[in-house]
């Protein structure tokens, strides 16, 4: 069983990742079609390909500062460029010889990756892992200016699915989830971030 794989909405050219923001950041980004101030280019920004992981994290867009859910479609080339520069946030023995090697590489990392438990529709933790990718201020310009293709508001969908869950209509809620599937990473990237190889 593969537990460390990226599951995402993707096509030949792009992959969709999710971010949660307050309206003050999300609305200008939606209007401009890209991230604009007050979005900060001087801090790390975290992107997540798992919709349900972000639903658990944002409590279905009800946490303060996470009231809007954005689907950011970025190029596959940009996504893989980020992962080629990534270092896991923990000294995974499948990736590093020892903690000293990890510390040395992590100190220089432009991109951080973290594997967290994937979630069910109702927020329960699974054995499978979900990837978060932290893009540092040193390359966030690439994310904003070069990799982003489009930004869409998924908040209405989030509210609809959550309402169905509250009403007990799990089947209908499940049918509205984004259709995520394994993303086939080049082997050298999979090995770098501790991902299982997907055929």
Protein Blocks (a to p, Z undefined) as FASTA:
>chain_A
ZZbdcdddddfkbccddddddfklmmmmmmnopacdfbdfkbccdddfblklmmmmnono
iaghilbccdddddfklmmmmmmmgccfbdcfklpmblmlmmmmmmmpcbdcdddddddf
kopacfbdcddddddfklmmmmmmmmpmbdcdfklmmmmmmmmmmnopamlmmmmpccdd
dddddfklmmmnopacdZZ
